[in-house]
Amino acid sequence: MPDRPRIRVGVIEDHPLYRSAVARVLSEALDIELGAVADSVGSYTSFREPPGGVVVLDLKLRGVTDAAAVQKVVALGQRVLIVSAHAGQDEVLRAISAGARGYLSKDADGADILRAVREIAAGGTYVSPTLASFLLNAQRGVKNVLSDRERQVLSLVAAGERDADIAEAMSISVRTVRSYLERIRDKTGRRRRPELTRLAIEEGIS
């Protein structure tokens, strides 16, 4: 039986000592292949990393920063894990809304970072327990987290419509529907269709 491919993980962090420490933790894990290590999103982009990996991203960088940095890295086809000293509710919710799959504060140790990377690489999401309450509060007010179009897609999912039916009803492509669904999953942490349906019912989205 072939070995599972290693998880390719990059780092974008402008603090030299912390950047080196995170890179060392990642490089010492047997199931991880260390990718590009950079001090800005622009510098990371120049490495032309293959899509499909995970990137450990700080929020406060020179150049592209905060939610815009998340969006840029996500657009490169990478899954983003935020590790930031800025871990207030607004920062967490903005980063998740921008497409981040996970969020840790810089209080997290190496084991926390590895656990989050593995969970995100497997298609899940990961938020440290101390920050989870922010997302729980957002889930209670998920209407404020989702865009109008995302709420419309969610309501049609709850009505039992297939992707093709949703596309026809909204006059958009099936690919766009699936893009909306992926963003809804990232923002809410609900992955499967029955879970999305239950969320819509709980939130009164119809």
Secondary structure by P-SEA (a helix, b strand, c coil): ccccccbbbbbbcccaaaaaaaaaaaaaccccccccccccaaaaaaacccccbbbbcccccccccaaaaaaaaaaabbbbbbbcccccaaaaaaaaaacccccccccccaaaaaaaaaaaaaccccccccaaaaaaaaaaaccccccaaaaaaaaaaaacccaaaaaaaacccaaaaaaaaaaaaaacccccaaaaaaaaaaaccc
